[in-house]
Amino acid sequence: MATTKVVLSGPLFDGQAAEAAKDFTDSLAHEVAEIGRDWIRLDTERMTKSGSDTGAAAEGVEMSGGNGAYVIKGGIREGRYAWPWLEGTSKRNQSTGFKGYKSFSRTTLRMRKQVGPFAQQRLEQYLAQMGGGEA
């Protein structure tokens, strides 16, 4: 008769890796959302139709959410700005010649191109906690 004992230890088996992976995704999602929000706000500096003279349109860009899921939105503030109009997605844009600034659309495309390398760079910071690489 033979007896074998297997002892599993380390970050993969004690929950540290899963916790580090969650921390990584939550942190990355928050940081990417903040960058997107800030890029949209910066893009509003070139606006001339509404909101540029006061900065109201830029201030109206908000980020909400948590636990790895965030939303960036513009909204409407009566008499100050209307993000659907500024973006070019309202019914009013169809009846006028103004096609919108497309700040949200352009930022989405830009983020899709840059998030992969950005995420890879941030992952390096968490690999040691997950049981791989060096800190």
Buried (B, 14 or more C-beta within 10 A) or exposed (E): EEEEEEEEEEBEEEEBBEEBBEBBBBBBBBBBBEBBBBBBBEBBEEBEEBBBEEBBBBBBBEBEEEEBEBEBEBEBBEEEBBBBBBBBBBEEBEEEEBEBBBBBEEBBEBBEEEBEEBBEEBBEBBBEBBBEEEE
